Amino acid sequence: MKKLWLFSLAFFVLLPPTFPLAAPAAGERPEITPLRVVFVDVGHGDCIWIRTPFDGDRTNDRYRGYNIIIDGGNSSQRIVPLLNQVGFRWGTVVDWMILSHAHADHYRGLIGILRDFRVRRIVDPGYRSTAQAYSAFCWLSLIEPNSEFYSPVVGIATIPGLNSLGETIPLELDWGEELDVQILHSNPAVTDDTINLSSIVIRMAYDDVSFLFTGDIEGKYRPRGGFNDPDTPMFVEKFLLDRYVTEDNNLLQSTIIKVPHHGSETSSTNPFIRAVAPSEAVIQSGNLHGLPDQSVVERYEAHGARVWRTDRLDAGKRSSETPGTSHVIVVSDGTGYEITYFPDN
Ligand SMILES: [Zn+2]
């Protein structure tokens, strides 16, 4: 516990809070804050906290200051202390909560967030997993006061009281006018064996700096599972390439990619990486399932990307001991960015 306190203190000194503690005096401009994207080290699993930029003026239309959570990792108990560790304060309202797909290493933590924080909008790809904890996530989403639960993302909702966000993809999201945000993929028509292929894919651009959030999309079979060629994309990676990359347009290109599926061999085919052409590749994994696959790390490096890993200090530790040791934090003003590990050791 004492260690956690020291941790929090160090964080407070290194990264001042997003908002000033007290309301600014009349005439005084509040603090201007850049875009901040935190790839939270939840061990094996994904959790991303996005704090949208704030231009310092609460009276104009540019002010939004949204808090967005994409996935919550695999523990409803552990997620809130981990978010606190990276500066997510008690009382924060989550403006958008995105579940990329119905697997426990993505939704279990969202259950903890729904219990402890207020959430305005919840987005789910719409495949109804029969897992009990997924039902708990849906139930808490449905009863969350003053909130909208969008499921599926596109098309017609089949459950009374639920809505979708629109009829087609790409689908624009309003995360403040500083950001261009689009859902590029989401598909409820999967089975228990192919839930990864339902993953919501989001591209977010802040002027010159862009992000691609990919959930657990896949691009090929496992080496012994079927046709397997890292140069021939299949599944969602093929869909994205076919749909968004033409001779004179490439909507996939992104400065920073959340590497699909924890760096699994079944994702990140070479044509996909070539199209995204990331400068930074962030892998969210823990000491579990042998992920990331070394060949995937090498594929990104061969395409000139720097690889960042939330499991970089996990060797030799039990999977329960690794969360919180290597968050990856990106701060951007839209023209450039800084990317660092936190804690920085
Ligand atoms: Zn996963």
Residues whose N, C-alpha, C, O or C-beta is under 5 A from the ligand:
A	BS01	ZN	D105 D216
